[in-house]
């Protein structure tokens, strides 16, 4: 390894990766990601705000290489990754990862699009997903804290390299070509989190843009185009510009673990830092009979970075800021009994007096958790008007790899809920079946064809 750049080392690892090397849990997580993603993409395609990217690409009438989910149109593989990735991020309901930020909506659309293009098997797609997740995780482990601090959207940055790895793996690039693809991708890897404060649907576009840019970099490299091989550790590379560091040595100790297994699946359509808070509230509602009209004050202890990353938003002005508001999400759960995606998009609820009365009773503060506790944890203390105090410490959450309450069937329930009324029940059940047996599927195109309107009679109310 001496003398090799990090781009070359990563490229060599990706090219050499074989599905047989993956631990069983990594294979299982890849399958769950595919199922989760397809449900999110189908649901996202029904949202009015997501139509501009779809119309843009459909109007191109490009080569029909890959499926556009929930559309009769097809397009080139990079633009299928663009549209489907955008749909996947449209609900703030995709997975999360402490190093890679979000892997599913950044690598799965590219894996499925290029799987179709190359006629890949399910095992090939699983291997590509694992490769993309590993690249994102290794790079993110060294850069994530400073990205958050400086306002960079790490998922967009890391996901561009993840998509390059995915496409490169499925296209059969050599290590030299893939290293150049990483170098090319670096010039298209950026994205700020300004949307957290002033809104805009552009956040939804980040996964799609990363998928398109990274996979196009792989295609360019395959055709002989080159990029800087010091894109990560160079003087003007990723680590210095986005991570405020030049040291890549910490990656060496992380290389042997498949970080895909650390994926966290969200069962609420909210920013990840809000999920443990909602689980804590859910616990007190179920175990202690907590009712919202009884609350005097709620003190919420969160990791310090979570205060600015969601807990500071108290007055939603659009769907994105509503989903990034921990307090608004808690209010929805308490007052309306749940956290439905459509409630976050309802302008009337952003100013609802009952909801805001709960928002104003929530006091977030920075809490230090023990090393053995999951980073995404919270301590909740609720003071009631009658003088009683209810408390609960939530360590992780359902969908978190460390949670004993995690049940993979939750993901099937989530998928079926997302596609209900949008695809036929027979197609939905077939997707569940094929995703569960993805490692036995000979052609991933068979799975993707089930997401188009032509598959089976439409469900009642389907659009």
Protein Blocks (a to p, Z undefined) as FASTA:
>chain_A
ZZpafklmmmmmmmmpcfklpcfklmmmmmmmmmmmmmmmmmmmmpmklmmmmmmmmmno
pacfbccehiabdcdfklmmmmmmmmmmmnopaccdfklopaklmmmmmmmmmmmmnopa
fklmmmmmmmmmmmmmmmmmmmmmmmmmnopafklmmmmmmmmmmmmmmnopafklmmmm
mmmmmmmggcdfklmmngpjklmmmmmmmmmmmmmmmmmmmnopacdfklmmmmklmklm
mnopabfklmmmmmmpcfklmpccdfbdcdfklmmmmmmmmmmmmmnopafklpmbdcdd
ddfklmmnoplpmbdcbfklmmmmmklmmmmmmmnopacfklmmmmklmmgmklmmmmmm
pccddddddfklcfbacddddddfkopacddddehjehiaklmkbcfklmmmmmmmmmgo
kacfklmmmmmmmmmmmmmpfblklmmmmmpmkgojadehiZZ
